């Protein structure tokens, strides 16, 4: 049997006072060569080293190790290593939210005053607001184009010559799918770096770095965590140099993911391969039924042949899966009618996120795209009756029955929530 490693002993416990024993005794247990199967939650802010010289080396990054959680933490490292491997990257850094991850990625590219960003016009509303309210005052111009119209988007990139080209793998909330290899190729031709928000796809459906992208961003709050109990974000880099720059920025910005949230996210990732196909298949079934419903004007889902990006989705997304979000427009509806529909839901939650085990319905004009003006939303194709459904892991027949009874309440002008 292996003997335990000697830990720093408690000095003369018989001479120590009550408070000193209470603080130190349990922290100095023997160390055995057995390890926990599940990654522990290392909630400690600081880490001891065998010697001050060793601590100095860790702080100076000349030797590996942990010294301070803002600089690195074993629980975060386990999550970062897992996502790095799933995304086929050089390294990853976890952040406190998806928006913090996007902001840090933009800074990692060396973005500065006078630079330009070319972005797909169909992106998360908060990302629009970040470009407008944070980058514009710093002297960075953002130009938008329909990334799904490659000829025009290519012309925009070539004439603008931006530092960054930014797209979403499956866009929020219109669920458009771009020709990623073509966009990456033209971006690199003009010297631009590419950032792909792959939150709606997850690495189970798509690994953008395989197509040459420079950075992949996820809101880990969504499919990676999958249980609606931990907010976070992560950036996966194609190059080790970018990882080093991003790590230094994470130390200075301080928007790190907490160890408990990292643990919950890592736990969620372990079931991603089981959850995602189930949710995608349920979404496909639900989308197919909803497009035949008289109360619905249009259904947006890349898995439907009627979707404009159905062919490119079939080429890029794995195993015929097309995501687990279904968007649709209620016929002739405005804010009041949409609220009536949402209030009539009984099984589905009216939540402001996606990717949970729970099915959730969201009104983009009220939440994800609230920062945009009505004119901006309409220009993107997000009308007043536009609704987004994130499909959970419940029985698809039960989800559909709830949506259909709420549509009945909407059509009848009555509220159905008890």
NUPAKE-353413 format. One line per field, with one value per residue (C-alpha): x, y, z; residue number from 0. Coordinates in nm, 3 decimals. Example, Ala and Ser with C-alpha at 12.3 -4.5 7.8 and 13.67 -1.06 7.14 Angstrom:
REM NUPAKE-353413
east <- c(1.230 / 1.367)
north <- c(-0.450 / -0.106)
up <- c(0.780 / 0.714)
segu <- c(0 / 1)
REM end
This chain:
REM NUPAKE-353413
east <- c(0.000 / 0.131 / 0.200 / 0.046 / 0.255 / 0.351 / 0.170 / 0.293 / 0.221 / 0.026 / 0.286 / 0.243 / -0.137 / -0.134 / -0.008 / -0.247 / -0.565 / -0.915 / -0.944 / -0.608 / -0.696 / -1.041 / -0.887 / -0.591 / -0.639 / -0.867 / -0.665 / -0.352 / -0.468 / -0.233 / -0.230 / -0.288 / -0.229 / -0.600 / -0.796 / -1.165 / -1.337 / -1.527 / -1.338 / -1.374 / -1.488 / -1.168 / -1.326 / -1.001 / -0.895 / -0.527 / -0.301 / 0.001 / 0.330 / 0.594 / 0.826 / 0.826 / 1.067 / 0.820 / 0.533 / 0.744 / 0.800 / 0.427 / 0.339 / 0.599 / 0.460 / 0.801 / 0.664 / 0.315 / 0.080 / -0.189 / -0.144 / -0.459 / -0.794 / -0.809 / -0.490 / -0.606 / -0.802 / -0.809 / -1.187 / -1.179 / -0.879 / -1.075 / -1.360 / -1.124 / -0.937 / -1.261 / -1.398 / -1.058 / -1.059 / -1.423 / -1.362 / -1.023 / -0.855 / -0.518 / -0.666 / -0.968 / -1.042 / -1.367 / -1.547 / -1.831 / -2.078 / -2.104 / -2.094 / -1.773 / -1.627 / -1.719 / -1.575 / -1.248 / -1.220 / -1.260 / -0.979 / -0.758 / -0.757 / -0.584 / -0.890 / -0.821 / -0.960 / -0.992 / -1.043 / -1.355 / -1.566 / -1.783 / -2.064 / -2.355 / -2.666 / -2.856 / -2.689 / -2.783 / -2.927 / -2.681 / -2.392 / -2.542 / -2.556 / -2.194 / -2.075 / -2.288 / -2.248 / -1.894 / -1.699 / -1.841 / -1.743 / -1.391 / -1.365 / -1.435 / -1.684 / -1.912 / -2.068 / -2.343 / -2.437 / -2.648 / -2.387 / -2.623 / -2.597 / -2.233 / -2.171 / -2.276 / -2.107 / -1.784 / -1.799 / -1.856 / -1.555 / -1.329 / -1.423 / -1.421 / -1.102 / -1.192 / -0.981 / -1.262 / -1.536 / -1.802 / -2.080 / -2.301 / -2.299 / -2.678 / -2.807 / -3.025 / -3.323 / -3.378 / -3.170 / -2.977 / -2.674 / -2.384 / -2.138 / -1.861 / -1.573 / -1.636 / -1.661 / -1.344 / -1.156 / -1.245 / -1.182 / -0.832 / -0.764 / -0.804 / -0.615 / -0.918 / -0.957 / -1.280 / -1.493 / -1.780 / -2.042 / -2.134 / -2.366 / -2.674 / -2.479 / -2.253 / -1.948 / -2.181 / -2.316 / -2.025 / -1.656 / -1.582 / -1.205 / -1.202 / -1.304 / -1.020 / -1.189 / -0.963 / -1.192 / -1.503 / -1.723 / -1.993 / -2.235 / -2.181 / -2.506 / -2.685 / -2.623 / -2.286 / -2.426 / -2.771 / -2.949 / -3.019 / -2.820 / -2.487 / -2.409 / -2.082 / -1.893 / -1.585 / -1.350 / -1.159 / -0.857 / -0.700 / -0.348 / -0.146 / -0.039 / -0.403 / -0.452 / -0.163 / -0.300 / -0.650 / -0.521 / -0.345 / -0.659 / -0.870 / -0.639 / -0.668 / -1.041 / -1.122 / -1.442 / -1.350 / -1.592 / -1.644 / -1.530 / -1.883 / -2.021 / -1.729 / -1.813 / -2.181 / -2.090 / -1.841 / -2.108 / -2.348 / -2.100 / -2.077 / -2.435 / -2.422 / -2.390 / -2.711 / -2.914 / -2.841 / -2.959 / -3.277 / -3.354 / -3.274 / -3.498 / -3.782 / -3.734 / -3.755 / -4.081 / -4.229 / -4.122 / -4.281 / -4.612 / -4.615 / -4.563 / -4.904 / -5.084 / -5.327 / -5.234 / -4.868 / -4.759 / -4.406 / -4.173 / -3.795 / -3.596 / -3.288 / -3.402 / -3.707 / -3.667 / -3.848 / -3.571 / -3.345 / -3.028 / -3.145 / -2.881 / -2.582 / -2.703 / -2.702 / -2.340 / -2.202 / -2.402 / -2.332 / -2.559 / -2.845 / -2.911 / -3.024 / -3.034 / -3.291 / -3.449 / -3.763 / -3.876 / -4.213 / -4.435 / -4.790 / -5.029 / -5.143 / -5.000 / -4.849 / -4.717 / -5.059 / -5.139 / -4.793 / -4.827 / -5.166 / -5.004 / -4.716 / -4.944 / -5.147 / -4.847 / -4.868 / -4.576 / -4.327 / -4.155 / -4.151 / -3.777 / -3.515 / -3.259 / -3.205 / -3.038 / -3.193 / -3.352 / -3.672 / -3.858 / -3.870 / -4.053 / -3.912 / -4.035 / -3.717 / -3.864 / -3.898 / -3.566 / -3.286 / -3.336 / -3.482 / -3.177 / -3.272 / -3.529 / -3.852 / -3.725 / -3.396 / -3.580 / -3.819 / -3.528 / -3.372 / -3.698 / -3.801 / -4.161 / -4.399 / -4.541 / -4.203 / -4.155 / -3.860 / -3.902 / -3.605 / -3.693 / -3.606 / -3.583 / -3.951 / -4.159 / -4.201 / -4.571 / -4.619 / -4.429 / -4.633 / -4.963 / -4.883 / -4.785 / -5.097 / -5.332 / -5.165 / -5.210 / -5.576 / -5.599 / -5.421 / -5.658 / -5.964 / -5.844 / -5.859 / -5.595 / -5.535 / -5.281 / -5.444)
north <- c(0.000 / 0.344 / 0.563 / 0.909 / 1.211 / 1.413 / 1.744 / 2.049 / 1.948 / 2.162 / 2.308 / 2.201 / 2.162 / 2.120 / 2.477 / 2.635 / 2.816 / 2.710 / 2.949 / 2.849 / 2.478 / 2.544 / 2.734 / 2.508 / 2.151 / 2.015 / 2.183 / 1.976 / 1.620 / 1.357 / 1.336 / 0.989 / 0.875 / 0.805 / 1.074 / 1.162 / 1.033 / 1.359 / 1.688 / 1.861 / 2.218 / 2.401 / 2.702 / 2.830 / 3.177 / 3.116 / 2.810 / 2.718 / 2.595 / 2.369 / 2.668 / 3.041 / 2.992 / 2.756 / 3.002 / 3.275 / 3.055 / 2.981 / 3.351 / 3.432 / 3.158 / 2.994 / 2.676 / 2.524 / 2.538 / 2.741 / 3.044 / 3.259 / 3.168 / 3.477 / 3.343 / 2.982 / 2.720 / 2.338 / 2.320 / 2.582 / 2.408 / 2.082 / 2.255 / 2.445 / 2.128 / 1.943 / 2.213 / 2.253 / 1.884 / 1.885 / 2.190 / 2.069 / 2.390 / 2.500 / 2.611 / 2.771 / 3.029 / 3.028 / 3.350 / 3.459 / 3.494 / 3.457 / 3.835 / 3.858 / 3.589 / 3.783 / 4.107 / 3.939 / 3.775 / 4.110 / 4.254 / 3.952 / 4.031 / 4.363 / 4.565 / 4.939 / 5.277 / 5.308 / 4.937 / 4.788 / 4.484 / 4.311 / 4.117 / 3.911 / 4.122 / 3.831 / 3.796 / 3.804 / 4.141 / 4.194 / 4.144 / 4.415 / 4.637 / 4.554 / 4.661 / 4.977 / 5.087 / 4.968 / 4.951 / 5.256 / 5.505 / 5.357 / 5.441 / 5.094 / 5.083 / 4.782 / 4.713 / 4.456 / 4.233 / 3.929 / 3.657 / 3.406 / 3.604 / 3.513 / 3.717 / 4.042 / 3.952 / 3.873 / 4.213 / 4.382 / 4.206 / 4.284 / 4.653 / 4.706 / 4.506 / 4.461 / 4.335 / 4.097 / 3.904 / 3.792 / 3.538 / 3.296 / 2.927 / 2.904 / 3.255 / 3.385 / 3.395 / 3.343 / 3.023 / 3.107 / 2.890 / 3.054 / 2.903 / 2.905 / 2.772 / 3.035 / 3.319 / 3.212 / 3.194 / 3.547 / 3.687 / 3.542 / 3.668 / 4.027 / 3.964 / 3.952 / 3.722 / 3.524 / 3.483 / 3.232 / 3.220 / 2.852 / 2.856 / 2.725 / 2.445 / 2.326 / 2.113 / 1.815 / 1.959 / 2.168 / 2.242 / 2.570 / 2.552 / 2.260 / 2.511 / 2.749 / 2.996 / 3.175 / 3.180 / 2.993 / 3.146 / 2.977 / 3.095 / 2.791 / 2.892 / 2.721 / 2.370 / 2.304 / 2.342 / 2.235 / 2.252 / 2.623 / 2.656 / 2.817 / 3.130 / 3.133 / 3.167 / 3.018 / 3.106 / 2.840 / 2.958 / 2.812 / 2.923 / 2.896 / 3.261 / 3.368 / 3.152 / 3.329 / 3.672 / 3.576 / 3.434 / 3.758 / 3.956 / 3.730 / 3.809 / 4.183 / 4.197 / 3.965 / 3.830 / 3.470 / 3.185 / 3.080 / 2.729 / 2.621 / 2.731 / 2.558 / 2.236 / 2.255 / 2.324 / 2.039 / 1.809 / 1.924 / 1.870 / 1.503 / 1.448 / 1.679 / 1.384 / 1.239 / 1.558 / 1.728 / 1.459 / 1.410 / 1.781 / 1.822 / 1.533 / 1.669 / 2.013 / 1.859 / 1.687 / 1.998 / 2.226 / 1.992 / 1.997 / 2.370 / 2.468 / 2.315 / 2.502 / 2.772 / 3.012 / 3.018 / 3.229 / 3.091 / 2.844 / 2.890 / 2.569 / 2.462 / 2.100 / 2.181 / 2.165 / 2.500 / 2.674 / 2.879 / 2.730 / 2.369 / 2.252 / 2.423 / 2.304 / 1.949 / 1.990 / 2.158 / 2.013 / 1.656 / 1.355 / 1.541 / 1.735 / 2.096 / 2.242 / 2.240 / 2.584 / 2.647 / 3.002 / 3.095 / 3.393 / 3.401 / 3.503 / 3.864 / 3.891 / 4.183 / 4.217 / 4.169 / 3.853 / 3.705 / 3.767 / 3.592 / 3.290 / 3.279 / 3.318 / 3.020 / 2.783 / 2.528 / 2.288 / 2.509 / 2.780 / 3.141 / 3.173 / 3.400 / 3.140 / 2.829 / 2.494 / 2.382 / 2.046 / 2.253 / 2.375 / 2.755 / 3.012 / 3.360 / 3.680 / 3.831 / 4.182 / 4.166 / 4.004 / 3.883 / 4.169 / 4.430 / 4.653 / 4.700 / 4.947 / 4.812 / 4.933 / 4.743 / 4.425 / 4.446 / 4.508 / 4.183 / 3.994 / 3.979 / 4.094 / 4.175 / 3.822 / 3.644 / 3.376 / 3.149 / 2.799 / 2.623 / 2.255 / 2.064 / 1.694 / 1.643 / 1.412 / 1.588 / 1.503 / 1.679 / 1.989 / 2.002 / 1.953 / 2.244 / 2.474 / 2.378 / 2.442 / 2.782 / 2.855 / 2.771 / 3.021 / 3.280 / 3.222 / 3.236 / 3.546 / 3.377 / 3.308 / 2.944 / 2.950 / 2.831)
up <- c(0.000 / -0.090 / 0.209 / 0.225 / 0.134 / 0.435 / 0.449 / 0.635 / 0.995 / 1.236 / 1.473 / 1.836 / 1.832 / 2.207 / 2.238 / 1.986 / 2.081 / 1.980 / 1.683 / 1.535 / 1.549 / 1.398 / 1.105 / 1.021 / 1.145 / 0.869 / 0.594 / 0.670 / 0.613 / 0.465 / 0.083 / -0.070 / -0.427 / -0.478 / -0.657 / -0.687 / -1.001 / -1.052 / -1.074 / -0.736 / -0.689 / -0.601 / -0.439 / -0.289 / -0.397 / -0.320 / -0.350 / -0.140 / -0.285 / -0.129 / -0.102 / -0.158 / -0.448 / -0.614 / -0.558 / -0.717 / -1.022 / -1.056 / -1.023 / -1.288 / -1.518 / -1.547 / -1.386 / -1.403 / -1.108 / -0.941 / -0.720 / -0.748 / -0.901 / -1.124 / -1.284 / -1.304 / -1.115 / -1.144 / -1.188 / -1.463 / -1.620 / -1.641 / -1.823 / -2.054 / -2.145 / -2.218 / -2.451 / -2.618 / -2.708 / -2.823 / -3.046 / -3.177 / -3.058 / -2.920 / -2.589 / -2.424 / -2.154 / -1.954 / -1.866 / -1.641 / -1.931 / -2.305 / -2.348 / -2.143 / -2.369 / -2.684 / -2.544 / -2.448 / -2.791 / -2.966 / -2.754 / -2.818 / -3.191 / -3.119 / -3.215 / -3.188 / -3.289 / -3.665 / -3.717 / -3.872 / -3.798 / -4.056 / -3.894 / -4.005 / -3.954 / -3.799 / -3.458 / -3.091 / -2.992 / -2.707 / -2.948 / -3.170 / -2.863 / -2.771 / -3.114 / -3.100 / -2.739 / -2.658 / -2.985 / -3.162 / -2.886 / -2.899 / -3.268 / -3.408 / -3.694 / -3.746 / -4.084 / -4.124 / -4.412 / -4.486 / -4.442 / -4.604 / -4.931 / -4.984 / -5.300 / -5.131 / -4.802 / -4.986 / -5.157 / -4.819 / -4.667 / -4.963 / -4.976 / -4.597 / -4.525 / -4.159 / -3.872 / -3.769 / -3.948 / -3.701 / -3.764 / -3.574 / -3.671 / -3.629 / -3.588 / -3.307 / -3.356 / -3.732 / -3.733 / -4.048 / -4.134 / -4.318 / -4.565 / -4.308 / -4.520 / -4.787 / -4.536 / -4.355 / -4.686 / -4.796 / -4.447 / -4.439 / -4.792 / -4.668 / -4.343 / -4.114 / -3.815 / -3.786 / -3.475 / -3.476 / -3.205 / -3.209 / -2.907 / -3.091 / -3.259 / -2.976 / -3.063 / -3.098 / -3.426 / -3.553 / -3.485 / -3.669 / -3.612 / -3.855 / -4.124 / -4.038 / -3.804 / -3.556 / -3.253 / -3.142 / -2.871 / -2.665 / -2.407 / -2.185 / -2.014 / -2.301 / -2.439 / -2.277 / -1.926 / -2.040 / -1.705 / -1.661 / -1.339 / -1.436 / -1.638 / -1.828 / -2.153 / -2.316 / -2.602 / -2.795 / -2.995 / -3.306 / -3.210 / -2.890 / -2.926 / -2.908 / -2.601 / -2.424 / -2.515 / -2.406 / -2.076 / -1.996 / -2.082 / -1.860 / -1.568 / -1.629 / -1.709 / -1.419 / -1.576 / -1.490 / -1.444 / -1.082 / -0.979 / -0.884 / -1.222 / -1.395 / -1.209 / -1.307 / -1.669 / -1.681 / -1.538 / -1.810 / -2.091 / -1.997 / -2.118 / -2.423 / -2.661 / -2.519 / -2.485 / -2.815 / -3.060 / -2.854 / -2.853 / -3.223 / -3.323 / -3.108 / -3.265 / -3.614 / -3.531 / -3.372 / -3.659 / -3.911 / -3.728 / -3.659 / -4.023 / -4.094 / -3.814 / -3.937 / -3.656 / -3.764 / -4.056 / -4.094 / -3.922 / -3.915 / -3.871 / -4.074 / -4.070 / -4.283 / -4.664 / -4.678 / -4.484 / -4.714 / -4.561 / -4.547 / -4.796 / -4.630 / -4.289 / -4.422 / -4.533 / -4.219 / -3.929 / -3.819 / -3.847 / -4.010 / -3.689 / -3.732 / -3.383 / -3.106 / -3.152 / -3.357 / -3.434 / -3.576 / -3.648 / -3.514 / -3.787 / -3.752 / -3.400 / -3.213 / -2.862 / -2.696 / -2.892 / -2.835 / -2.462 / -2.471 / -2.638 / -2.390 / -2.088 / -2.212 / -2.199 / -1.920 / -1.970 / -2.153 / -1.950 / -2.063 / -2.008 / -2.160 / -2.260 / -2.474 / -2.439 / -2.111 / -2.038 / -2.007 / -2.315 / -2.307 / -2.516 / -2.564 / -2.729 / -2.887 / -2.900 / -2.521 / -2.431 / -2.660 / -2.910 / -2.675 / -2.726 / -3.093 / -3.213 / -3.368 / -3.704 / -3.662 / -3.563 / -3.858 / -4.094 / -3.973 / -4.021 / -3.654 / -3.669 / -3.385 / -3.387 / -3.384 / -3.114 / -3.031 / -2.885 / -2.729 / -2.725 / -2.409 / -2.332 / -2.246 / -2.464 / -2.800 / -2.808 / -2.474 / -2.589 / -2.909 / -2.727 / -2.496 / -2.783 / -2.979 / -2.687 / -2.635 / -3.005 / -2.958 / -2.675 / -2.888 / -3.180 / -2.954 / -2.773 / -2.432 / -2.170 / -2.086 / -1.806 / -1.482)
segu <- c(0 / 1 / 2 / 3 / 4 / 5 / 6 / 7 / 8 / 9 / 10 / 11 / 12 / 13 / 14 / 15 / 16 / 17 / 18 / 19 / 20 / 21 / 22 / 23 / 24 / 25 / 26 / 27 / 28 / 29 / 30 / 31 / 32 / 33 / 34 / 35 / 36 / 37 / 38 / 39 / 40 / 41 / 42 / 43 / 44 / 45 / 46 / 47 / 48 / 49 / 50 / 51 / 52 / 53 / 54 / 55 / 56 / 57 / 58 / 59 / 60 / 61 / 62 / 63 / 64 / 65 / 66 / 67 / 68 / 69 / 70 / 71 / 72 / 73 / 74 / 75 / 76 / 77 / 78 / 79 / 80 / 81 / 82 / 83 / 84 / 85 / 86 / 87 / 88 / 89 / 90 / 91 / 92 / 93 / 94 / 95 / 96 / 97 / 98 / 99 / 100 / 101 / 102 / 103 / 104 / 105 / 106 / 107 / 108 / 109 / 110 / 111 / 112 / 113 / 114 / 115 / 116 / 117 / 118 / 119 / 120 / 121 / 122 / 123 / 124 / 125 / 126 / 127 / 128 / 129 / 130 / 131 / 132 / 133 / 134 / 135 / 136 / 137 / 138 / 139 / 140 / 141 / 142 / 143 / 144 / 145 / 146 / 147 / 148 / 149 / 150 / 151 / 152 / 153 / 154 / 155 / 156 / 157 / 158 / 159 / 160 / 161 / 162 / 163 / 164 / 165 / 166 / 167 / 168 / 169 / 170 / 171 / 172 / 173 / 174 / 175 / 176 / 177 / 178 / 179 / 180 / 181 / 182 / 183 / 184 / 185 / 186 / 187 / 188 / 189 / 190 / 191 / 192 / 193 / 194 / 195 / 196 / 197 / 198 / 199 / 200 / 201 / 202 / 203 / 204 / 205 / 206 / 207 / 208 / 209 / 210 / 211 / 212 / 213 / 214 / 215 / 216 / 217 / 218 / 219 / 220 / 221 / 222 / 223 / 224 / 225 / 226 / 227 / 228 / 229 / 230 / 231 / 232 / 233 / 234 / 235 / 236 / 237 / 238 / 239 / 240 / 241 / 242 / 243 / 244 / 245 / 246 / 247 / 248 / 249 / 250 / 251 / 252 / 253 / 254 / 255 / 256 / 257 / 258 / 259 / 260 / 261 / 262 / 263 / 264 / 265 / 266 / 267 / 268 / 269 / 270 / 271 / 272 / 273 / 274 / 275 / 276 / 277 / 278 / 279 / 280 / 281 / 282 / 283 / 284 / 285 / 286 / 287 / 288 / 289 / 290 / 291 / 292 / 293 / 294 / 295 / 296 / 297 / 298 / 299 / 300 / 301 / 302 / 303 / 304 / 305 / 306 / 307 / 308 / 309 / 310 / 311 / 312 / 313 / 314 / 315 / 316 / 317 / 318 / 319 / 320 / 321 / 322 / 323 / 324 / 325 / 326 / 327 / 328 / 329 / 330 / 331 / 332 / 333 / 334 / 335 / 336 / 337 / 338 / 339 / 340 / 341 / 342 / 343 / 344 / 345 / 346 / 347 / 348 / 349 / 350 / 351 / 352 / 353 / 354 / 355 / 356 / 357 / 358 / 359 / 360 / 361 / 362 / 363 / 364 / 365 / 366 / 367 / 368 / 369 / 370 / 371 / 372 / 373 / 374 / 375 / 376 / 377 / 378 / 379 / 380 / 381 / 382 / 383 / 384 / 385 / 386 / 387 / 388 / 389 / 390 / 391 / 392 / 393 / 394 / 395 / 396 / 397 / 398 / 399 / 400 / 401 / 402 / 403 / 404 / 405 / 406 / 407 / 408 / 409 / 410 / 411 / 412 / 413 / 414 / 415 / 416 / 417)
REM end
